[in-house]
Amino acid sequence: MQKLYITSVFIFCSFLFTQAQNDPAAKKVIDAFGSKVKASNGITATFSLKSFTSKGKANGTKALSLSMRGDKYLLKQGKTEIICDGKNVYNFDGAKTITKSAVEESSQTLSPQKLLAGSYDKDFSYKLVNTKGNFNEIEMIPLDKRKNFQKVTLFFNKKTSVLAKANIVDKSNNITELGVSNINLNAKITDALFVFNKSNYPKDVEILD
């Protein structure tokens, strides 16, 4: 899986860096969606993930699904999955390896909470760059240059205030396009879904800390 730049995504842990002066118009758009996410007791969504090289060559399309509640989430793409129980992140490669890391150790990626919750003030410089058509387009630049991405552009549906898609540019100018579909902000999800259980994986799976 692409580490999603929304864990890597899809777009949903707190921001830790210096405050920045940001565009009030952009903040209004972000807050409209962020308030919906923060008020939700459960979120489910499906995504399409398209990746392109820096030269524009397409690397194919993948389908992902997300279940999220508070600071916990389950992200699946084919046989691969990422589980966050609020303290640790477990990344299963779909074969025989699970990589475990603390949430704070995963801060260089863009987690679902970060993408969806809308608390961008402490981590990004952002501005509203386009209001034409059906979307409000917001460009975000990370303040921490150690991040593995250099720019994120978010597109919010004007009628619903919901995030519709995101474009992420990494340090090598490769592009990931994330399309959001079938998002449910009122899903009924129990915390049991986010409990890591080794028995759910192959018997010979290796856990790397």
Backbone hydrogen bonds, N-H to C=O, Kabsch-Sander energy under -0.5 kcal/mol:
donor,donor_aa,acceptor,acceptor_aa,energy
3,K,1,M,-1.4
4,L,2,Q,-9.9
7,T,3,K,-1.1
8,S,110,L,-1.2
10,F,11,I,-0.8
20,A,121,D,-0.8
22,N,20,A,-0.6
23,D,126,Y,-1.8
27,K,23,D,-2.3
28,K,24,P,-1.9
29,V,25,A,-1.4
30,I,26,A,-2.5
31,D,27,K,-2.9
32,A,28,K,-1.5
33,F,29,V,-1.2
34,G,30,I,-3.0
35,S,31,D,-2.3
36,K,32,A,-0.6
36,K,33,F,-0.6
37,V,33,F,-1.9
38,K,34,G,-2.7
39,A,35,S,-1.4
40,S,36,K,-0.6
40,S,37,V,-1.0
42,G,185,L,-0.5
43,I,68,M,-2.8
44,T,184,N,-1.8
45,A,66,L,-2.0
46,T,181,S,-2.5
47,F,64,L,-2.8
48,S,179,G,-1.9
49,L,62,K,-3.3
50,K,48,S,-0.6
50,K,177,E,-2.8
51,S,60,G,-1.5
52,F,175,I,-2.9
53,T,57,K,-2.5
56,G,53,T,-2.2
59,N,51,S,-3.2
62,K,49,L,-2.3
64,L,47,F,-2.5
65,S,76,K,-2.1
66,L,45,A,-3.0
67,S,74,L,-2.1
68,M,43,I,-2.8
69,R,72,K,-2.5
72,K,69,R,-2.0
73,Y,84,C,-1.7
74,L,67,S,-2.6
75,L,82,I,-2.8
76,K,65,S,-2.5
77,Q,80,T,-2.5
80,T,77,Q,-1.9
81,E,92,F,-1.5
82,I,75,L,-2.7
83,I,90,Y,-2.5
84,C,73,Y,-2.8
85,D,88,N,-1.9
89,V,101,S,-3.5
90,Y,83,I,-3.1
91,N,89,V,-0.5
91,N,99,T,-2.6
92,F,81,E,-2.8
92,F,90,Y,-0.7
93,D,97,T,-2.5
98,I,206,E,-3.2
99,T,91,N,-2.5
100,K,98,I,-0.6
100,K,208,L,-3.4
101,S,89,V,-2.1
103,V,87,K,-2.6
105,E,102,A,-0.8
106,S,102,A,-0.9
106,S,103,V,-1.1
107,S,104,E,-1.1
109,T,106,S,-1.7
111,S,109,T,-0.9
113,Q,12,F,-5.5
115,L,9,V,-0.6
115,L,111,S,-2.3
116,L,112,P,-2.5
117,A,113,Q,-2.7
118,G,114,K,-0.6
120,Y,118,G,-1.6
123,D,120,Y,-1.4
124,F,120,Y,-2.4
125,S,141,I,-2.7
126,Y,124,F,-0.5
127,K,139,E,-1.8
129,V,127,K,-0.7
129,V,137,E,-2.5
130,N,137,E,-1.3
135,F,132,K,-0.8
136,N,156,F,-2.4
137,E,130,N,-3.1
137,E,135,F,-0.6
138,I,136,N,-0.5
138,I,154,L,-2.8
139,E,127,K,-2.4
140,M,152,V,-3.2
141,I,125,S,-2.9
143,L,123,D,-2.5
144,D,123,D,-0.5
145,K,143,L,-0.8
147,K,144,D,-1.7
148,N,108,Q,-1.5
150,Q,169,V,-2.9
151,K,169,V,-1.5
152,V,140,M,-2.5
153,T,167,N,-2.8
154,L,138,I,-2.9
154,L,152,V,-0.5
155,F,165,K,-2.5
156,F,136,N,-2.4
156,F,154,L,-0.5
157,N,162,V,-2.8
158,K,134,N,-2.5
161,S,157,N,-2.3
164,A,155,F,-3.1
165,K,155,F,-1.3
166,A,178,L,-2.4
167,N,153,T,-2.6
168,I,176,T,-2.9
169,V,151,K,-2.7
170,D,168,I,-0.5
170,D,174,N,-2.5
171,K,148,N,-0.9
173,N,170,D,-1.9
175,I,52,F,-2.5
176,T,168,I,-2.6
177,E,50,K,-3.6
178,L,166,A,-3.5
178,L,176,T,-0.6
179,G,48,S,-2.8
179,G,177,E,-0.6
180,V,164,A,-2.8
181,S,46,T,-3.0
184,N,44,T,-3.2
185,L,183,I,-0.5
187,A,42,G,-1.6
187,A,184,N,-0.7
189,I,187,A,-0.8
193,L,190,T,-1.5
194,F,191,D,-1.7
195,V,192,A,-1.3
196,F,194,F,-0.6
200,N,197,N,-2.1
201,Y,198,K,-2.0
205,V,202,P,-1.8
206,E,96,K,-3.3
208,L,98,I,-3.2
208,L,206,E,-0.6
209,D,207,I,-0.5
